Amino acid sequence: MSELDISEGGVRHDPADARWNIIAFAMRRHLEGKLLTITSAAMAADVPYGTAMRRVNELLEAGFLHKRPRSRTGKSFSLHPTR
């Protein structure tokens, strides 16, 4: 993945880019006060499931998304935007 900084105005939005779809959906869910699951993020990506999972993991590694456990075991978690 090339370095992608969504906070800079010079980055062009490409509606076909799954990362932008996921980030926009995550922000909307956050502002609405609703939880974001990895499955709903994958559906919002508008790409095949495997590709969506790779894009979600890229966003987690880049620090754009954060996982929060929803249970004691940590097997269930929600995603949240970090910036």
N, C-alpha and C positions, 0 to 999 in steps of 0.2 A: 504494500500500500504506500503510495506517495504521501508525503507529509501534507495533511489537510487541516488548515486552521480556519474554522468557521467564523471566528470572531473578526476576521479582517474583511473589510468591504470589497477588497479586490478579488476575492474568490468567487468565481462564477457559479451560480446554482444550476445544476443539471438535474432535471426531474427524473432522469433515468438512473441516477446514482442512488443505490439502495441506502447508503450511509446518510444522505440528506433526508430521505424518507423516514428513516428510523429516528434521526435526531429531531426532526419536525414533529413527529408523532409523540416522542418522549416529552418534548417541551409542552405540547398541547395537553397531554395527560397530567403532567406535573401542575400546570396552571389550573386545570380543572379539579385538582385534588384527588385524582384517581390513580390506582396502581398500574404499573406497566409490567406485564409479564414478558418473558422471552418469546413466548408463542405469539402474543399480540404484536410485539416488535417485528417478528418475522413476517407476519401477515401484512404489516404496514410497509415493509420493504418493497413489496411488489416484485419479488424475484423468487426463484425456486428456494425451497426451504433450506437446503444445504448451503446455498450462497448466502442466504439471509443469516444463518448461524455464523458463518465466517465473518460477515460484516459486523454483526453484533460483537463478536469477540475482538475484532479490530478496534471497535469503538471503546470497548472495555480496556483493552491494552493501552490505547492512546489517552485514556483518562476522560473521555467525553461522557461515558456512562459509568455508573457505580452500582454494584450489587449489594442489596441489603437482605439479610435473612428474614424470612417470614415465619420461621419456626425455630425451635431449639436446636434441631438437628442441622439446620442450614441447608437441607435438601431442597426446600422450597424458598425461592427468593424473588424479590422484585427489582426492577431496574429503575434508576433515577438519573436525570441529567446532572452533571457536575458543574457546568459553567453557565 
